[in-house]
C-alpha cells in the first residue's frame, strides 16, 4: 500500500461542496457517486455537505442520498445534523446590523434580501431579487416589510449593476464603520454586469464550520477530506484536511489540492475520489 492509500484508508469524514462539484451543470447527482456514497457510509465514513445554499435548498439532496452526516449551509453560518435536523451551530446577524444594511441599501438604490435557514425574504421594492440571485433550490418569500424578519437573519445579500455602489456599501461594513461582520463581494458568473455583496457575522466560512464540525465529532482534520470547485471552498482548503479539487475547479483550488480528479463535475468527478477512498478501505 502506497502513502496516498494509507492516508485515504484513515479518512473518517468526507465533506463535499454541492454545485459545480457533487452535482453536474444540470443540478443532477452522478449515478456512480450516488452508489459509492452509499458504499462509503456502509464503511462507516461520514458524508457531509458544505454549500452556499440555504439549508432548505439541500434537503432533497440529503434525502436522495440518505446522508449520515451534516449540512454546512450559507457558507458556514449554519450547521445541522442530516438525521434529526438538530442545529450544531448557527450564527445570526444582530438586528442592528440588519437594519443598517437595509437603510444603506435603500439610500443607495441597491437590491437587498434577508437569508434565513428556510427562505430568502424580499419586499416589493426588491422584487427583482429572485431573478438576480443564483441560489439553487432556494425558497423566496415576498413580505410587506423586513421589520418582522430581522431576527434569524443568517446572511444579507445585496445585488446591483452599480459596481461602485456595491463596493461603497461593502466598505461601510468594514472596520471602523462596523464590527463583527464579514463580507464577500463578487461579480455574477451568469448575469452580465451584476455585482453581489454578502454580509455575514464575523467568523463564518466553510473552513471554520468544518473545524467546528470536526471538533464536535472528535475527528482530527487529517482524517477528513474536503472536495470543492469554487472560491467559497478556499477556506476548507486552508485546513489540514485532505484537499480534493474536481477538474473544473478554479486554479487556486487546483494548486492547493492534494488530489485533482481527471473528471469534471459534468463527468461525475467526485466518483473518482469516492472510488479511491473505497478501494483503500477494502485493501
Residue, then its C-alpha position, 0 to 999 in steps of 0.5 A: x500500500x502506497x502513502x496516498x492509500x494509507x492516508x485515504x484508508x484513515x479518512x473518517x469524514x468526507x465533506x463535499x461542496x454541492x454545485x459545480x462539484x457533487x452535482x453536474x451543470x444540470x443540478x443532477x447527482x452522478x449515478x456512480x457517486x450516488x452508489x459509492x456514497x452509499x458504499x462509503x457510509x456502509x464503511x462507516x465514513x461520514x458524508x457531509x455537505x458544505x454549500x452556499x445554499x440555504x439549508x432548505x435548498x439541500x434537503x432533497x439532496x440529503x434525502x436522495x442520498x440518505x446522508x449520515x452526516x451534516x449540512x454546512x449551509x450559507x457558507x458556514x453560518x449554519x450547521x445541522x445534523x442530516x438525521x434529526x435536523x438538530x442545529x450544531x451551530x448557527x450564527x445570526x446577524x444582530x438586528x442592528x446590523x440588519x437594519x443598517x444594511x437595509x437603510x444603506x441599501x435603500x439610500x443607495x438604490x441597491x437590491x437587498x434580501x434577508x437569508x434565513x435557514x428556510x427562505x430568502x425574504x424580499x419586499x416589493x421594492x426588491x422584487x427583482x431579487x429572485x431573478x438576480x440571485x443564483x441560489x439553487x433550490x432556494x425558497x423566496x418569500x415576498x413580505x410587506x416589510x423586513x421589520x418582522x424578519x430581522x431576527x434569524x437573519x443568517x446572511x444579507x445579500x445585496x445585488x446591483x449593476x452599480x459596481x461602485x455602489x456595491x463596493x461603497x456599501x461593502x466598505x461601510x461594513x468594514x472596520x471602523x464603520x462596523x464590527x463583527x461582520x464579514x463580507x464577500x463581494x463578487x461579480x455574477x458568473x451568469x448575469x452580465x454586469x451584476x455585482x453581489x455583496x454578502x454580509x455575514x457575522x464575523x467568523x463564518x466560512x466553510x473552513x471554520x464550520x468544518x473545524x467546528x464540525x470536526x471538533x464536535x465529532x472528535x475527528x482530527x482534520x487529517x482524517x477528513x477530506x474536503x472536495x470543492x470547485x469554487x472560491x467559497x471552498x478556499x477556506x476548507x482548503x486552508x485546513x489540514x484536511x485532505x484537499x480534493x479539487x474536481x477538474x473544473x475547479x478554479x486554479x487556486x483550488x487546483x494548486x492547493x489540492x492534494x488530489x485533482x480528479x481527471x473528471x469534471x463535475x459534468x463527468x461525475x468527478x467526485x466518483x473518482x475520489x469516492x472510488x479511491x477512498x473505497x478501494x483503500x478501505x477494502x485493501 
